[in-house]
Amino acid sequence: MTDFDLVLRARRVLTASGEQAGWVGVRSGRIAAIEPFDAPVRAGQVVDLADDEVLLPGLVDTHVHVNEPGRTEWEGFATATRAAAAGGVTTIIDMPLNSIPPTVDVDALRVKRKTADGQVWVDTGFWGGAVPGNVPALRPLHDAGVFGFKCFLLHSGVDEFPHLTAAELDEAMREVAAFDGLLIVHAEDADTIDHAPHEPGAAYADFLRSRPRLAEDVAIAQVIELARRTGCRAHILHLSSADALPMIAAARGEGVRLTVETCPHYLSFTAEEIGDGATQFKCCPPIREADNREQLWQALADGVIDCVVSDHSPCTPELKRLDLGDFSVAWGGISSIQLGLPAIWSGARERGHTLADVVEWMAGRPAELAGLSGKGRIAVGADADFCVFAPDAEFVVDPANLHHKNPITPYAGRTLTGVVRDTWLRGTRIAERPHGRLISRGES
């Protein structure tokens, strides 16, 4: 008789209590034991990691645009989640846009779940949307299991997901606070951007001026004030402006219920290195200057920024307008879910951070944000989700090796450190078939 279905044994296991040499025993899809490396083992399957590999918890990415149904030519559940698995990500939460219909009521959530069922390679949950006029739909969506509600403070890029005015944001926050939900905000101020210079063309510097730091700063200040007033839990999406960090730190110090994320592209690239016409780098808010990037890294180290998630936002090659190289008309979004871990590890190790830091930013804290206590850590009772990672191996990014549907990436040709060699979901190796499940808020 075996004690465990599976045992994974490694010289380096990054557990919730620290790194150790040991083995992890899995029973019925959950972690049942963590023991020293030389402790006796009885299991149906024993897997020994190579000496250059580290056993990490599966990553949790709470910011993924799958786009299906409605814009499946941009991306879909099968391709997005397979790319996630290849990048060591075992749980994603899908954004309420750019699918058609957007996830702004329970009927649309049912459509999304029916579409995703049977296609997902990793565990998959859903955000709802807060748009003008749907305040009565927010509590039913919450009860149906969405993890929170996304809103925009300026045009979202798609007409079927309109943005909130200041008054509508206040109303949405009061409703979400009433059931202790979470509002996640694309925080750029529409009026500030409307008054910024907008020059069509290939110059990245012109595009950067059209999305100034001030637009983020003004919008974040508004979110902070309304969160303070209403008591609503608020989360700032894809922070790129380091100028907002002092007010974020001050608000949290005052007890405002505020969390913040940033993304691999803001920590990897700089405005100075983006050539004219290189629209594969376009995202909103934009990649900013080198000094700004270093302040974001420091804010991560200081805990002012909570987590790092992909904002995987694909589109078709035609919408990136690489033929024109015109930033004013290209779709803004970066596809990186498969590359997030090596991208962040490459930058983190250069700055003296550890793998434990990276796992906290990309697994532990995103899981905490979403309320997924059984995800993002190697601990007894947690889901047996693992990433086998070779932290010293290097590779050159080849778009042909990426699994998302349209393999366009600003990382093409870039040398990254750290290779994901294997991914396990609830004790089963993710290999040739999707076996992810659809998850809801409140699940452990």
KEBAVO-818315 format. One record per residue (C-alpha): residue in one letter; chain; x, y, z. Coordinates in steps of 0.1 Angstrom, whole numbers. Example, Ala and Ser with C-alpha at 12.3 -4.5 7.8 and 13.67 -1.06 7.14 Angstrom:
residues 2
a,A,123,-45,78
s,A,137,-11,71
//
This chain:
residues 444
m,A,0,0,0
t,A,13,35,-9
d,A,11,65,13
f,A,9,90,-16
d,A,-2,92,-52
l,A,28,112,-61
v,A,61,124,-46
l,A,82,151,-60
r,A,117,152,-46
a,A,143,180,-50
r,A,174,195,-36
r,A,156,228,-36
v,A,119,230,-27
l,A,105,265,-21
t,A,79,259,6
a,A,57,284,24
s,A,81,283,53
g,A,113,286,33
e,A,136,268,9
q,A,147,233,18
a,A,159,200,4
g,A,130,176,6
w,A,101,159,-9
v,A,64,168,-13
g,A,38,141,-10
v,A,5,144,-30
r,A,-28,127,-23
s,A,-60,133,-42
g,A,-47,164,-58
r,A,-35,182,-26
i,A,-3,184,-8
a,A,-4,159,21
a,A,32,160,34
i,A,65,179,32
e,A,94,159,44
p,A,132,160,45
f,A,150,148,13
d,A,162,116,28
a,A,130,106,46
p,A,115,73,35
v,A,91,75,6
r,A,62,53,-4
a,A,43,65,-34
g,A,26,53,-66
q,A,49,77,-85
v,A,82,93,-74
v,A,97,121,-95
d,A,132,133,-88
l,A,141,168,-100
a,A,175,174,-116
d,A,201,190,-95
d,A,197,223,-113
e,A,160,225,-108
v,A,139,241,-81
l,A,103,230,-72
l,A,82,262,-70
p,A,44,266,-64
g,A,24,271,-95
l,A,21,308,-103
v,A,-12,327,-101
d,A,-19,353,-128
t,A,-49,374,-119
h,A,-48,396,-151
v,A,-54,377,-183
h,A,-74,387,-213
v,A,-86,355,-230
n,A,-110,373,-253
e,A,-133,343,-260
p,A,-161,342,-270
g,A,-164,370,-296
r,A,-128,378,-303
t,A,-113,343,-304
e,A,-92,352,-334
w,A,-72,374,-309
e,A,-69,346,-283
g,A,-89,318,-267
f,A,-91,296,-236
a,A,-72,267,-251
t,A,-42,288,-264
a,A,-40,312,-235
t,A,-41,285,-208
r,A,-17,263,-226
a,A,7,293,-228
a,A,1,298,-191
a,A,10,262,-183
a,A,42,265,-203
g,A,51,295,-182
g,A,46,278,-149
v,A,12,295,-143
t,A,-14,271,-129
t,A,-42,295,-121
i,A,-55,324,-141
i,A,-84,349,-137
d,A,-99,361,-170
m,A,-108,398,-175
p,A,-144,407,-184
l,A,-134,422,-217
n,A,-125,419,-246
s,A,-149,390,-250
i,A,-184,395,-265
p,A,-205,396,-245
p,A,-184,412,-218
t,A,-189,397,-183
v,A,-211,424,-169
d,A,-241,402,-158
v,A,-248,367,-148
d,A,-260,356,-182
a,A,-227,367,-198
l,A,-208,349,-170
r,A,-228,317,-179
v,A,-218,322,-216
k,A,-181,326,-206
r,A,-181,295,-184
k,A,-198,274,-210
t,A,-173,285,-236
a,A,-143,278,-213
d,A,-155,244,-200
g,A,-133,216,-213
q,A,-108,239,-229
v,A,-86,251,-200
w,A,-52,237,-193
v,A,-50,254,-160
d,A,-75,264,-133
t,A,-95,294,-145
g,A,-117,320,-128
f,A,-134,351,-139
w,A,-136,388,-131
g,A,-169,406,-136
g,A,-172,441,-150
a,A,-185,474,-136
v,A,-199,496,-164
p,A,-224,524,-166
g,A,-259,511,-155
n,A,-250,477,-142
v,A,-248,484,-105
p,A,-279,461,-99
a,A,-259,432,-116
l,A,-229,435,-93
r,A,-242,415,-63
p,A,-257,387,-84
l,A,-223,384,-102
h,A,-206,383,-68
d,A,-229,356,-56
a,A,-223,337,-89
g,A,-186,335,-80
v,A,-167,363,-99
f,A,-136,374,-80
g,A,-144,411,-82
f,A,-152,438,-107
k,A,-131,456,-133
c,A,-137,491,-144
f,A,-121,518,-166
l,A,-119,555,-159
l,A,-113,562,-197
h,A,-123,545,-229
s,A,-115,508,-226
g,A,-105,504,-262
v,A,-138,485,-270
d,A,-171,502,-272
e,A,-191,473,-255
f,A,-172,480,-222
p,A,-177,517,-215
h,A,-159,535,-187
l,A,-172,550,-155
t,A,-176,586,-147
a,A,-165,599,-112
a,A,-201,597,-100
e,A,-206,562,-115
l,A,-173,550,-98
d,A,-186,563,-65
e,A,-219,545,-69
a,A,-201,512,-79
m,A,-177,515,-50
r,A,-206,519,-25
e,A,-224,489,-39
v,A,-192,467,-39
a,A,-184,478,-4
a,A,-218,467,8
f,A,-209,431,2
d,A,-172,435,8
g,A,-163,428,-28
l,A,-132,440,-47
l,A,-131,467,-74
i,A,-101,466,-97
v,A,-94,497,-117
h,A,-77,507,-149
a,A,-66,540,-135
e,A,-59,566,-161
d,A,-77,599,-161
a,A,-97,606,-193
d,A,-96,644,-191
t,A,-58,644,-186
i,A,-53,622,-217
d,A,-78,642,-237
h,A,-56,673,-231
a,A,-23,656,-238
p,A,-6,660,-272
h,A,-16,633,-297
e,A,7,630,-327
p,A,1,601,-351
g,A,32,583,-363
a,A,61,560,-355
a,A,79,580,-327
y,A,76,562,-293
a,A,83,595,-276
d,A,52,610,-291
f,A,31,581,-279
l,A,46,584,-244
r,A,36,620,-242
s,A,0,611,-251
r,A,-3,589,-220
p,A,15,610,-193
r,A,23,598,-158
l,A,-1,626,-146
a,A,-31,606,-161
e,A,-23,577,-138
d,A,-16,599,-108
v,A,-49,618,-111
a,A,-69,587,-115
i,A,-52,569,-86
a,A,-58,599,-63
q,A,-95,597,-72
v,A,-96,559,-65
i,A,-79,565,-31
e,A,-103,592,-21
l,A,-133,572,-30
a,A,-119,540,-13
r,A,-113,561,18
r,A,-148,575,17
t,A,-167,543,9
g,A,-146,517,26
c,A,-145,497,-6
r,A,-115,474,-13
a,A,-98,487,-44
h,A,-70,474,-65
i,A,-49,494,-90
l,A,-42,475,-122
h,A,-9,476,-141
l,A,8,505,-124
s,A,34,521,-146
s,A,38,556,-130
a,A,63,556,-102
d,A,51,592,-93
a,A,20,576,-77
l,A,40,555,-53
p,A,42,581,-24
m,A,4,586,-23
i,A,-2,549,-25
a,A,21,543,4
a,A,5,571,24
a,A,-30,558,17
r,A,-21,523,28
g,A,-5,538,59
e,A,-38,555,67
g,A,-57,522,64
v,A,-72,527,30
r,A,-80,492,16
l,A,-58,494,-14
t,A,-36,469,-33
v,A,-14,475,-64
e,A,0,454,-92
t,A,26,460,-119
c,A,36,438,-149
p,A,67,422,-163
h,A,69,447,-193
y,A,71,477,-169
l,A,100,460,-150
s,A,118,446,-181
f,A,118,474,-207
t,A,125,511,-208
a,A,112,538,-231
e,A,147,547,-241
e,A,152,513,-258
i,A,120,512,-278
g,A,126,521,-314
d,A,103,541,-336
g,A,76,520,-352
a,A,81,491,-327
t,A,44,488,-320
q,A,49,454,-304
f,A,58,474,-273
k,A,26,494,-272
c,A,5,490,-240
c,A,-16,513,-219
p,A,-5,527,-196
p,A,29,528,-215
i,A,63,515,-207
r,A,82,544,-192
e,A,117,556,-186
a,A,146,537,-170
d,A,145,557,-137
n,A,108,550,-134
r,A,114,513,-139
e,A,140,512,-110
q,A,115,530,-87
l,A,89,503,-95
w,A,115,476,-86
q,A,122,494,-53
a,A,85,496,-46
l,A,81,459,-50
a,A,110,453,-26
d,A,94,477,-1
g,A,59,461,-4
v,A,42,492,-18
i,A,35,472,-50
d,A,19,439,-40
c,A,22,417,-70
v,A,34,411,-106
v,A,9,398,-131
s,A,10,396,-169
d,A,-18,417,-183
h,A,-17,393,-212
s,A,-36,412,-238
p,A,-32,397,-273
c,A,-47,407,-306
t,A,-42,397,-343
p,A,-10,408,-361
e,A,-31,432,-382
l,A,-42,451,-352
k,A,-7,457,-340
r,A,-1,476,-373
l,A,35,465,-376
d,A,31,474,-413
l,A,26,511,-404
g,A,45,513,-372
d,A,20,539,-361
f,A,16,539,-323
s,A,-16,560,-325
v,A,-36,533,-343
a,A,-19,500,-331
w,A,-37,479,-305
g,A,-22,484,-270
g,A,-15,451,-253
i,A,15,428,-246
s,A,13,390,-247
s,A,37,376,-221
i,A,19,350,-200
q,A,44,323,-210
l,A,74,345,-203
g,A,65,363,-171
l,A,85,341,-147
p,A,118,342,-166
a,A,114,379,-174
i,A,109,388,-137
w,A,136,364,-125
s,A,161,378,-150
g,A,156,413,-136
a,A,152,403,-100
r,A,184,384,-97
e,A,203,413,-112
r,A,190,435,-84
g,A,197,410,-56
h,A,163,396,-51
t,A,157,359,-44
l,A,135,333,-60
a,A,114,334,-28
d,A,107,371,-36
v,A,96,363,-71
v,A,73,335,-59
e,A,58,359,-34
w,A,51,385,-61
m,A,38,361,-87
a,A,22,333,-67
g,A,15,341,-30
r,A,2,376,-33
p,A,-19,372,-64
a,A,-35,342,-47
e,A,-41,363,-16
l,A,-56,391,-37
a,A,-81,366,-52
g,A,-88,349,-19
l,A,-74,316,-32
s,A,-60,301,0
g,A,-52,268,-16
k,A,-31,283,-44
g,A,3,300,-47
r,A,22,281,-20
i,A,37,247,-12
a,A,21,239,21
v,A,2,209,35
g,A,-35,212,24
a,A,-28,234,-6
d,A,-35,223,-41
a,A,-6,203,-56
d,A,2,229,-82
f,A,39,230,-91
c,A,64,247,-114
v,A,97,229,-121
f,A,122,258,-127
a,A,158,258,-137
p,A,169,292,-125
d,A,204,293,-140
a,A,195,281,-175
e,A,192,307,-203
f,A,173,309,-235
v,A,166,333,-263
v,A,129,341,-269
d,A,117,326,-302
p,A,81,336,-309
a,A,76,302,-327
n,A,79,285,-293
l,A,51,305,-277
h,A,17,289,-273
h,A,-6,319,-273
k,A,-25,323,-306
n,A,-7,352,-322
p,A,30,349,-314
i,A,39,386,-313
t,A,60,397,-284
p,A,84,425,-275
y,A,106,398,-259
a,A,115,383,-293
g,A,153,378,-295
r,A,158,387,-258
t,A,180,364,-237
l,A,162,355,-204
t,A,174,335,-174
g,A,153,307,-160
v,A,135,279,-178
v,A,102,263,-169
r,A,108,226,-175
d,A,75,211,-161
t,A,42,221,-147
w,A,18,201,-125
l,A,-18,209,-117
r,A,-34,192,-87
g,A,-9,164,-88
t,A,-11,157,-125
r,A,16,167,-150
i,A,2,192,-176
a,A,12,174,-208
e,A,-10,166,-238
r,A,-46,174,-227
p,A,-64,202,-208
h,A,-75,192,-174
g,A,-80,226,-157
r,A,-112,233,-139
l,A,-133,264,-136
i,A,-131,280,-102
s,A,-151,305,-83
r,A,-145,331,-56
g,A,-145,315,-21
e,A,-130,282,-32
s,A,-100,272,-12
//
